[in-house]
Amino acid sequence: MSRATWRHPAVVAAVAASLFIGSAAQAAEAPTHGRVSTAFEIPGDRVYPEGIAADPHTGDVYVGAFEGGAIFKVTRGQRVAKEYLPAGADGRTHALGLEVDRARRLWVVDRGTGIAVYDIPRHRLIARFVVPGDADRLVNDVAIAPDGTAYITESRRAVVYRVTPRQLEEARDHDGPTPLTPAFDLSGSLDPHEPGAITLNGIVAAPTGRYLLTVDMTGGDLYRVELPSGRVSRVELRGGDLARSDGMELRHGTLWVAHPILDANAISRWSIGKDGRTAQMTRRITDQALQLPTTMVHKDGGLYVVRSQFDKGGPVGDGIPQLPFSIAFVRI
């Protein structure tokens, strides 16, 4: 993808509004340093990583590139990731949310089209799901529920798409992409925002399969979507808010959230109530070494955090990135 494409005004405006227009209180927050180190490097001088996922069977980690949509893979013990899927493969231009399900299928979100699914052992595309029509969209993140159903956020329309295991099997036999249709519409539940605001972003599924949690990154609220009914309720946040939140990770009642806010790179940790209706912030770290974190995956007793560097010559800022691009390892 050319520089002109990734610096397109619509892309710049959307991502800038999402990531960097934080409140004065957040920007002035005193740093609380965590243990931040480099887990591994990513080759390429214009990668700008965005998404990350781990294979539950092998421990391999996959990273998606905002620019061009390449997918990188690193195995245990490696210090430099290798290209797994090249930029532009299968028409992909931006790789955002990633997830690996229990059947070892890699789900890759392309912000402008939809989501592609790859069979990891066979290293091949098995299905593509696209948002129909020509309206502007920002397909963003994906979570896999215990029953194998994938839920995908759309940040401009405030909807959640759904791909069930049955739909995936049917799509495998389909010649060409399969349309995505909204499963849950949260637009009526969110607080009013300016036209074009970026809303739903990170999404996680409860291990019980009873609900989803998804964040409104502009409003700073967390929402609970009951499964299978789709009933929406606002989670009671205690001790902080989730303004300018991006990717999330949920493990054993603990929720971690990435906050890629310029001059206040942060990760927050929350304790989730048993029914998913309350969230208590238990810690927040800010550290410039996070380099605008977009999301993370919990593995090896810590978090593998994406250092996007979007503000260093990427989609929302001038400058020169610190090379090589890398993934941080953080204990919080």
Secondary structure, DSSP 4 states (H G I P E B T S, - for coil): --HHHHT-HHHHHHHHHHHT---HHHHTPPP---EEEEEEEE--SS--EEEEEE-TTT--EEEEETTTT-EEEE-TT-SB-EEEE-TTGGG---EEEEEE-TT-EEEEEETTTEEEEEETTTTEEEEEEE--SSS---EEEEEE-TTS-EEEEETTTTEEEEE-HHHHHHHHTSSS-EE--EEEE-TTTSPP--TT---EEEEEE-TTSSEEEEEETTTTEEEEEETTT--EEE-EEES---TT---EEEETTEEEEEE--TT--EEEEEEEPTTSSEEEEEEEEE-GGG-SEEEEEEETTEEEEEE--TTTTSTT--S-PPSSEEEEEEE-
